[in-house]
Amino acid sequence: MNTFLEVSFWFIIFLVFYTYIGYGILVWVLVKIKNLFKNREPKHIENAYEPKVTLVIPAYNEMSCIEEKLRNTYAIDYPQDKLEVLFVTEGSTDGTTEWLERRSGEYPNMRLLSGNVRRGKIEAMNIAVKTVTTPVVIFSDANTHLNKLVIRNIVRHFIDQNVGAVAGEKRVMMDASEAAAGAGEGLYWKYESFLKKLDTELHTVVGAAGELFAVRTELFGEVEKDTLLDDFIISLRIAADGFRVVYEPDAFASERPSFSIADEMKRKVRIAAGGFQAMARLMPLLNIFKYGWLSFQYVSHRAMRWAVTPFCLPLLVVINSLLINQNTFLDNRIYQLLLAGQFLFYALSVLGYYLESRKIRVKLLFVPFYFSFMNYCAIKGYFRYRNGIGSGIWEKVNRAA
């Protein structure tokens, strides 16, 4: 029994380490090996490629940011006769639709889809794409700010017929005094960006950020109405069809972090619930014999982070507690130190939460706080999924001003 507990303990440590650090190291090594056998001639990307594009912006009750979004959109460096802008405002009750209608005559190639019933972002996207006639469609949230060359940096990848989608980068705009919720979110996305660069070089990105991603219009498949992670489902289904999803860090959408830890928790729990929903719908991707590198990346980068590691962490504490008074292969003091280390880590997380609630910024606490917070939300998300998701309509969270 002791041997079983001891082996289980170290196996769980391996799973946690692999999920958050080991996979990044492994894929970095694999990319280096791949590059040794790769044609050393630099790949030329045609920046003059200018296909017609439709920028779809779901905008439910976005009066607080819609004017800035409109200005930002028409400041993008792309030929106006090749860019159509489509706002989908169905169900808005704060004047967003009326405001856009009044401004529509001032902007070329701007369209508006509206209605009295709020069906949610997924249905807005499904309805919008049916009206799109351009070969490329780009999705962007209304509360994000896009960089000037965003479209040029995205569409150049579609010269390659093997590319079915392009994932932009999400950037979190933080003030120097940002609370731990926002600062942790920013650190998380920086690490995600690093992994996405490696994923692209190895084979494909496994999931796009909904704030900014593009697809070949012909490859867009209508998404189930109750889907929570539309960006993830859409991009993974395109990858499953044999196309690559490319990450483009020079096409980015910037947004403010969540206003508070309560808002961030609401968002994270819903994302985690959507992750379990997505895994149930993407079960075939577990077949590595059929999908190869895609299965490896999907399981390592996504499935383990949602479905394995969050449940390993509390189990690790329980098994470690059982081992400290047992006859073990390793010196018993090692397990005592490891248990003390876990308690210290979670104590720092609690302290981080306490200080965050008072908007006190302590960089040392960002990692333990956000790591624990993220995995706690994943567990809550699992139970939310098991209890039934219901509608796919997002409940908006407040963003920092």
C-alpha positions as CSV (number, residue, x, y, z in Angstrom):
1,M,0.0,0.0,0.0
2,N,2.8,2.4,0.9
3,T,4.6,1.7,-2.4
4,F,1.3,2.4,-4.3
5,L,0.9,5.7,-2.5
6,E,4.5,6.7,-3.1
7,V,4.4,5.8,-6.8
8,S,1.1,7.6,-7.2
9,F,2.5,10.7,-5.5
10,W,5.4,11.1,-7.8
11,F,3.3,10.2,-10.9
12,I,0.9,13.0,-9.9
13,I,3.8,15.4,-9.5
14,F,4.9,14.5,-12.9
15,L,1.5,15.2,-14.4
16,V,1.3,18.6,-12.8
17,F,4.8,19.5,-13.8
18,Y,4.3,18.3,-17.4
19,T,1.0,20.2,-17.8
20,Y,2.4,23.6,-16.8
21,I,6.2,23.4,-17.5
22,G,7.2,20.1,-19.0
23,Y,5.0,20.4,-22.1
24,G,6.6,23.8,-22.9
25,I,10.1,22.3,-22.5
26,L,9.3,19.2,-24.6
27,V,7.7,21.1,-27.5
28,W,10.6,23.6,-27.5
29,V,13.0,20.6,-27.9
30,L,10.8,19.1,-30.6
31,V,10.7,22.4,-32.5
32,K,14.5,22.7,-32.3
33,I,14.9,19.1,-33.7
34,K,12.3,19.9,-36.4
35,N,14.3,23.0,-37.4
36,L,17.4,20.9,-37.9
37,F,15.8,19.0,-40.7
38,K,14.0,22.0,-42.1
39,N,14.9,24.0,-45.2
40,R,17.1,26.8,-43.8
41,E,16.0,29.2,-46.6
42,P,13.8,31.9,-44.9
43,K,10.1,31.6,-45.7
44,H,8.8,34.5,-47.6
45,I,5.5,35.9,-46.5
46,E,3.7,38.1,-49.0
47,N,2.6,41.3,-47.3
48,A,1.0,42.6,-50.4
49,Y,-1.7,39.9,-50.3
50,E,-5.0,41.7,-49.9
51,P,-8.1,39.5,-50.1
52,K,-11.5,40.8,-49.3
53,V,-12.3,40.5,-45.6
54,T,-15.3,40.8,-43.4
55,L,-14.7,41.9,-39.8
56,V,-17.6,40.6,-37.6
57,I,-18.1,42.4,-34.3
58,P,-20.8,41.0,-32.0
59,A,-21.9,44.0,-29.9
60,Y,-24.5,43.3,-27.2
61,N,-25.1,46.4,-25.0
62,E,-21.7,47.9,-25.8
63,M,-22.5,51.7,-25.7
64,S,-19.6,52.2,-23.2
65,C,-17.0,51.2,-25.8
66,I,-18.7,51.1,-29.3
67,E,-17.6,54.6,-30.3
68,E,-14.0,53.8,-29.6
69,K,-14.3,50.4,-31.4
70,L,-15.7,52.1,-34.5
71,R,-12.8,54.6,-34.6
72,N,-10.3,51.9,-34.0
73,T,-11.8,49.7,-36.7
74,Y,-11.6,52.3,-39.4
75,A,-8.1,53.3,-38.4
76,I,-6.8,49.8,-39.5
77,D,-4.4,49.9,-42.4
78,Y,-6.3,48.0,-45.0
79,P,-8.0,49.0,-48.3
80,Q,-11.5,50.2,-47.5
81,D,-12.9,48.7,-50.7
82,K,-11.7,45.3,-49.5
83,L,-12.9,45.5,-45.9
84,E,-16.5,45.0,-44.8
85,V,-17.4,45.7,-41.2
86,L,-20.4,43.9,-39.8
87,F,-21.8,44.7,-36.3
88,V,-24.2,42.2,-34.8
89,T,-26.2,43.9,-32.1
90,E,-29.2,41.6,-31.7
91,G,-31.0,42.1,-28.4
92,S,-29.2,45.2,-27.4
93,T,-31.3,47.5,-25.1
94,D,-28.8,50.3,-24.3
95,G,-28.9,52.2,-27.5
96,T,-26.0,50.4,-29.3
97,T,-28.1,49.5,-32.3
98,E,-29.6,53.0,-32.7
99,W,-26.2,54.7,-32.3
100,L,-24.6,52.5,-35.0
101,E,-27.6,53.1,-37.3
102,R,-27.1,56.9,-37.0
103,R,-23.3,56.6,-37.8
104,S,-23.6,54.0,-40.6
105,G,-23.7,56.6,-43.4
106,E,-20.3,58.0,-42.3
107,Y,-18.4,54.8,-42.7
108,P,-17.9,52.8,-46.0
109,N,-18.9,49.2,-46.2
110,M,-20.4,49.1,-42.8
111,R,-23.4,46.7,-42.2
112,L,-25.6,46.1,-39.2
113,L,-27.5,43.0,-38.2
114,S,-29.9,43.7,-35.3
115,G,-33.1,42.3,-33.8
116,N,-35.2,42.4,-30.7
117,V,-34.3,39.0,-29.3
118,R,-31.0,38.3,-27.6
119,R,-29.8,34.9,-28.9
120,G,-26.1,35.1,-27.7
121,K,-22.8,35.5,-29.3
122,I,-22.8,32.0,-30.9
123,E,-26.0,32.6,-32.8
124,A,-24.8,36.1,-33.7
125,M,-21.8,34.5,-35.3
126,N,-23.8,31.8,-37.0
127,I,-26.2,34.3,-38.5
128,A,-23.5,36.8,-39.5
129,V,-21.4,34.2,-41.4
130,K,-24.4,33.2,-43.5
131,T,-24.4,36.8,-44.9
132,V,-20.6,36.9,-45.5
133,T,-19.4,36.8,-49.1
134,T,-15.7,37.5,-48.6
135,P,-13.2,34.5,-48.5
136,V,-11.9,35.5,-45.1
137,V,-13.9,36.4,-42.0
138,I,-12.3,37.9,-38.8
139,F,-14.1,37.9,-35.5
140,S,-13.3,40.6,-32.9
141,D,-14.9,41.5,-29.6
142,A,-16.4,45.0,-29.2
143,N,-14.4,45.8,-26.1
144,T,-11.0,45.1,-27.7
145,H,-8.5,47.5,-29.4
146,L,-6.9,46.1,-32.5
147,N,-3.4,47.2,-33.8
148,K,-3.2,49.1,-37.1
149,L,-1.7,46.2,-39.1
150,V,-3.9,43.5,-37.7
151,I,-5.6,42.5,-40.9
152,R,-2.5,42.5,-43.0
153,N,-0.7,40.4,-40.5
154,I,-3.6,37.9,-40.4
155,V,-4.5,37.5,-44.1
156,R,-0.9,36.9,-45.3
157,H,-1.0,33.5,-43.8
158,F,-4.0,32.5,-46.0
159,I,-1.7,32.4,-49.0
160,D,-0.8,28.9,-47.7
161,Q,-3.8,26.8,-48.7
162,N,-3.1,24.5,-45.7
163,V,-3.9,27.3,-43.3
164,G,-7.6,27.2,-42.3
165,A,-7.6,29.7,-39.4
166,V,-5.4,32.3,-37.8
167,A,-5.3,33.0,-34.1
168,G,-4.4,36.5,-33.0
169,E,-2.8,37.4,-29.7
170,K,-4.7,38.6,-26.7
171,R,-3.0,41.3,-24.7
172,V,-4.2,42.5,-21.3
173,M,-3.6,46.2,-20.7
174,M,-2.6,46.7,-17.1
175,D,-1.8,49.7,-15.0
176,A,1.3,49.8,-12.8
177,S,-1.0,49.5,-9.8
178,E,-3.2,46.7,-11.2
179,A,-4.6,44.3,-8.6
180,A,-3.5,40.6,-8.6
181,A,-6.5,39.5,-10.6
182,G,-5.5,41.6,-13.6
183,A,-1.8,41.1,-13.1
184,G,-2.2,37.3,-12.9
185,E,-4.3,37.3,-16.0
186,G,-1.6,39.3,-17.8
187,L,1.1,36.8,-16.8
188,Y,-1.0,33.9,-17.8
189,W,-1.6,35.3,-21.3
190,K,2.1,36.0,-21.8
191,Y,2.9,32.4,-21.1
192,E,0.1,31.3,-23.3
193,S,1.5,33.4,-26.1
194,F,4.9,31.7,-25.7
195,L,3.3,28.2,-25.9
196,K,1.2,29.2,-29.0
197,K,4.4,30.3,-30.8
198,L,5.9,26.9,-30.2
199,D,2.6,25.1,-31.1
200,T,2.5,26.9,-34.4
201,E,6.1,25.9,-35.2
202,L,5.5,22.3,-34.3
203,H,2.2,21.8,-36.1
204,T,-0.8,23.8,-35.2
205,V,-2.3,26.0,-32.5
206,V,-4.9,24.2,-30.4
207,G,-7.5,26.9,-29.8
208,A,-7.9,30.5,-30.7
209,A,-8.7,33.5,-28.4
210,G,-12.2,34.7,-29.1
211,E,-11.1,38.3,-28.9
212,L,-9.4,38.0,-32.3
213,F,-9.4,35.1,-34.8
214,A,-9.9,34.5,-38.5
215,V,-11.1,31.6,-40.6
216,R,-11.6,30.8,-44.2
217,T,-15.3,31.5,-44.6
218,E,-15.9,28.3,-46.5
219,L,-14.5,26.3,-43.5
220,F,-16.8,27.9,-40.9
221,G,-19.2,25.3,-39.6
222,E,-22.3,26.4,-37.7
223,V,-21.7,26.0,-34.0
224,E,-24.2,24.5,-31.5
225,K,-26.3,27.2,-29.9
226,D,-25.3,26.3,-26.3
227,T,-21.6,26.3,-27.0
228,L,-19.5,28.3,-24.5
229,L,-16.1,28.3,-26.2
230,D,-17.0,29.1,-29.8
231,D,-13.4,30.1,-30.7
232,F,-12.0,26.8,-29.3
233,I,-14.6,24.6,-31.0
234,I,-14.4,26.3,-34.4
235,S,-10.6,26.3,-34.6
236,L,-10.2,22.7,-33.4
237,R,-12.8,21.4,-35.8
238,I,-10.9,23.2,-38.6
239,A,-7.7,21.6,-37.4
240,A,-9.4,18.2,-37.2
241,D,-10.3,18.6,-40.9
242,G,-6.6,18.7,-41.8
243,F,-6.0,22.4,-41.8
244,R,-3.4,24.3,-39.7
245,V,-4.4,27.0,-37.2
246,V,-1.6,29.5,-37.2
247,Y,-0.7,31.9,-34.4
248,E,0.1,35.5,-35.4
249,P,1.5,37.5,-32.4
250,D,1.7,40.7,-34.5
251,A,-2.1,40.7,-34.9
252,F,-3.3,41.5,-31.4
253,A,-6.4,42.5,-29.5
254,S,-5.9,44.5,-26.3
255,E,-8.4,44.7,-23.5
256,R,-8.6,45.7,-19.9
257,P,-8.5,42.9,-17.2
258,S,-11.5,41.9,-15.2
259,F,-12.7,44.6,-12.7
260,S,-12.4,42.4,-9.7
261,I,-11.6,38.8,-8.6
262,A,-15.3,38.1,-8.5
263,D,-15.7,39.1,-12.1
264,E,-12.6,37.1,-13.1
265,M,-13.9,34.0,-11.3
266,K,-17.2,34.2,-13.1
267,R,-15.4,34.3,-16.4
268,K,-12.9,31.6,-15.5
269,V,-15.6,29.2,-14.2
270,R,-17.6,29.6,-17.4
271,I,-14.5,29.0,-19.6
272,A,-13.7,25.9,-17.6
273,A,-17.3,24.6,-18.0
274,G,-17.0,25.3,-21.7
275,G,-13.7,23.4,-21.7
276,F,-15.4,20.3,-20.4
277,Q,-18.3,20.8,-22.9
278,A,-15.7,21.1,-25.7
279,M,-13.9,18.0,-24.7
280,A,-17.1,16.0,-24.8
281,R,-17.7,17.2,-28.3
282,L,-14.2,16.7,-29.5
283,M,-13.7,13.2,-28.2
284,P,-12.4,11.9,-31.6
285,L,-9.3,14.1,-31.2
286,L,-8.1,11.7,-28.5
287,N,-7.3,9.2,-31.3
288,I,-3.6,9.9,-31.8
289,F,-3.4,7.2,-34.5
290,K,-5.8,9.3,-36.6
291,Y,-4.8,12.9,-35.7
292,G,-1.1,12.5,-34.7
293,W,0.5,15.7,-33.6
294,L,-2.9,17.4,-33.2
295,S,-3.9,14.8,-30.6
296,F,-0.6,15.2,-28.8
297,Q,-0.9,19.0,-28.6
298,Y,-4.6,19.0,-27.8
299,V,-4.2,16.6,-24.8
300,S,-1.0,18.1,-23.5
301,H,-1.9,21.8,-23.9
302,R,-5.6,21.8,-23.2
303,A,-7.3,18.6,-22.0
304,M,-4.8,18.0,-19.2
305,R,-5.0,21.6,-18.0
306,W,-8.8,21.4,-17.7
307,A,-9.5,17.7,-16.8
308,V,-6.5,16.4,-15.1
309,T,-4.3,18.8,-13.2
310,P,-7.0,20.7,-11.2
311,F,-8.1,17.4,-9.6
312,C,-4.5,16.2,-9.0
313,L,-3.6,19.2,-6.8
314,P,-5.9,18.4,-3.8
315,L,-5.2,14.7,-4.3
316,L,-1.5,15.5,-4.0
317,V,-2.0,17.1,-0.6
318,V,-4.0,14.1,0.7
319,I,-1.5,11.5,-0.5
320,N,1.4,13.5,0.8
321,S,-0.3,13.7,4.3
322,L,-0.6,9.9,4.3
323,L,3.0,9.4,3.4
324,I,4.6,11.5,6.2
325,N,4.0,8.9,8.8
326,Q,4.7,5.8,6.6
327,N,7.7,3.7,5.9
328,T,8.7,5.0,2.5
329,F,11.4,4.3,-0.1
330,L,12.7,7.8,0.2
331,D,13.6,9.6,3.4
332,N,10.4,10.5,5.3
333,R,11.7,14.0,5.8
334,I,11.4,14.6,2.1
335,Y,7.7,14.1,2.3
336,Q,7.4,16.3,5.3
337,L,9.2,19.1,3.5
338,L,7.1,18.7,0.4
339,L,3.9,18.8,2.5
340,A,5.1,21.9,4.2
341,G,6.0,23.4,0.8
342,Q,2.4,22.8,-0.4
343,F,0.9,24.4,2.7
344,L,3.2,27.4,2.3
345,F,2.3,27.7,-1.4
346,Y,-1.5,27.7,-0.7
347,A,-1.0,30.0,2.3
348,L,0.7,32.5,-0.1
349,S,-2.3,32.1,-2.4
350,V,-4.7,32.9,0.4
351,L,-2.6,35.9,1.3
352,G,-2.6,37.0,-2.3
353,Y,-6.4,36.8,-2.4
354,Y,-6.7,38.8,0.8
355,L,-4.4,41.5,-0.5
356,E,-6.1,41.5,-3.9
357,S,-9.4,42.2,-2.3
358,R,-7.8,45.4,-1.0
359,K,-6.1,46.0,-4.4
360,I,-2.6,45.7,-2.9
361,R,-0.1,44.6,-5.5
362,V,2.6,42.2,-4.4
363,K,4.4,40.6,-7.4
364,L,5.7,37.7,-5.3
365,L,2.1,36.5,-4.8
366,F,0.9,36.7,-8.4
367,V,2.0,33.1,-9.3
368,P,0.7,31.2,-6.3
369,F,-2.5,33.2,-6.2
370,Y,-3.4,33.0,-9.9
371,F,-2.3,29.3,-10.2
372,S,-4.5,28.3,-7.3
373,F,-7.3,30.5,-8.4
374,M,-7.2,29.1,-12.0
375,N,-7.4,25.5,-10.8
376,Y,-10.1,26.2,-8.3
377,C,-12.2,27.8,-11.1
378,A,-11.5,24.7,-13.2
379,I,-13.0,22.4,-10.6
380,K,-16.0,24.7,-10.1
381,G,-16.4,24.7,-13.9
382,Y,-16.5,20.9,-14.0
383,F,-19.4,20.8,-11.5
384,R,-21.2,23.6,-13.4
385,Y,-20.8,21.5,-16.6
386,R,-22.1,18.3,-14.8
387,N,-25.1,20.2,-13.4
388,G,-26.1,21.5,-16.8
389,I,-24.8,24.5,-18.7
390,G,-28.2,25.7,-20.1
391,S,-27.9,28.7,-22.4
392,G,-24.8,29.5,-24.3
393,I,-25.4,33.2,-23.7
394,W,-22.5,34.9,-21.9
395,E,-23.2,36.8,-18.7
396,K,-21.0,39.8,-19.2
397,V,-18.3,40.6,-16.6
398,N,-17.2,44.1,-15.6
399,R,-13.8,45.2,-17.0
400,A,-11.4,47.6,-15.3
401,A,-11.8,51.2,-16.5
